[in-house]
Amino acid sequence: MNLVDKYQIITDKMRRINYEMLWPGFHRYNIALYDDSMVCYQGNIIPKTDEFMANTSIKYNNEMIGIWNMLEDMDDELLASKLIHETFHAYQTENKESRFPNEIKALINYRYDAVNLSMKAIENKLIVKMIESFNLNMFNQFIQIRRQRFDMFPYEVNYEMAIEQIEGTANYVELESLKQLNIEKYQNKLKSMCRSIITDKNLLPIRIISYDIGALLIKIINDNKLQMNFEFNNQYFLSHYLQSVCTIDVEYGTSEEINKLINLYYQETERYIENSTKEENIIARGDFELLGVNIYNARYYQNSIVTEYFLMYKDEENQKILYGNYLAKINDKLRITEIYKLIK
């Protein structure tokens, strides 16, 4: 794959987008495409550095840009929409977005509770119904369940809404930009998102499904001209609605299927720990500052963090990045004591 050719194709498509239609004040940002050794930035090839990691937005050359790791070739219009997603994070950063959650603490503290996720599954079915045919009574029912969950599981629901705010908005502009580029691909993505959120196994880990839930909720609000918080303040886009209702104590029941999925998730994670924490898999021992993991699908169980793709930590004064899949043992101060190669 020629990075320069791909870069020109993607930037040409991004120039066709009406950014103001996606989100008030949003505009086009520069991007970079990279592989294991090279980066294409502003149409030029430069050597890859450790700044280029994952698919995200970074500050580079004194500007916020969106970056994408070209691990495999991708449809041009889909890639353009995904880079618009990443540049929306640049827009958030430049507007001093303050609603980012503490991801490491959430990874450790979010409880996978069968009651909570069973109620959430009902919410998700309502979201899909509203995408298909909006009804204000249905929206109010959704808000009522969300408020009840918030009162019962405040930490968990607050984290979900933070991801819906940060990643859901970016996923929404990705979806709507695809609508401008190719209506058929937009319709396929919308259908895929709807299928995703009503598939119970996708409730674990909670972070991933929150991208689509957030985007679909914003679409429902915007398409039906309901009140939307476009501002960069400390309120989530659902805060106004949750503050306007009181909890009604309703028994929704617990899904046996979801209960099984939760047990399976923890059993699977426990197996990863058992398989990995053997002497032949040890990478390092010590007292290291944890700097970052691939939070997208990271797992936590019994003082162990499972991370795929990379692990970042500080050894004395030296920042280190390990590329690959790892299991990190942490102590009560969230410092790494042992690093193992991940064996599934």
Secondary structure, DSSP 8 states (H G I E B T S, - for coil): --HHHHHHHHHHHHHT--HHHHSTT-----EEEE-SSEEEETTEEEE--TT--SSEEEEETTEEEEEEE-SS---HHHHHHHHHHHHHHHHHHHTT------HHHHHHH----HHHHHHHHHHHHHHHHHHHS--HHHHHHHHHHHHHHHHHSHHHHHHHHHHIIIIIHHHHHHHHHHHHH-HHHHHHHHHHHHHHHT-GGGGSSHHHHHHHHHHHHHHHHHHTT-----SSSS--TTHHHHHT-----------HHHHHHHHHHHHHHHHHHHHH-SGGGEEEEEEEEEEEE-TTS-EEETTEEEESSEEEEEETTEEEEEES-EEEEE-TTSEEEEEEE---
